[in-house]
Amino acid sequence: MDTPLLTPKAAARVKAIADKQGKAPMLRLGVDGGGCAGFTYRFELGEPEEGDTRSETDGVTLLVDPVSLDFLKGSAVDFVENLGGASFQVTNPQAASGCGCGSSFSI
């Protein structure tokens, strides 16, 4: 199974956000229907739930629910800062296309 991963830069950002909010350093990545290309990525700090796939980078856990996992196999989550702002971005080998916002994709 190609478990999704966090890059070290993304893990550091999740840890900083979690520390500021007094929460455990766990990022939940999910996929929802909608967006300009058909599906959108959902990010939130969260706790493990039954059936979640977990991966760890530098002490930070990435959680993916079983339904979303089918859309995210082999993906990597990075944290990118540029002139347009700062955001988590997913590199998803299964995405056939995306959109300009970077948070929507199709399969």
Secondary structure, DSSP 8 states (H G I E B T S, - for coil): ----EE-HHHHHHHHHHHHHHT--SEEEEEEEE-STTSEEEEEEE----TT-EEEEETTEEEEE-HHHHHHHTT-EEEEEEETTEEEEEEE-TT-SEE-TTSSEEE-
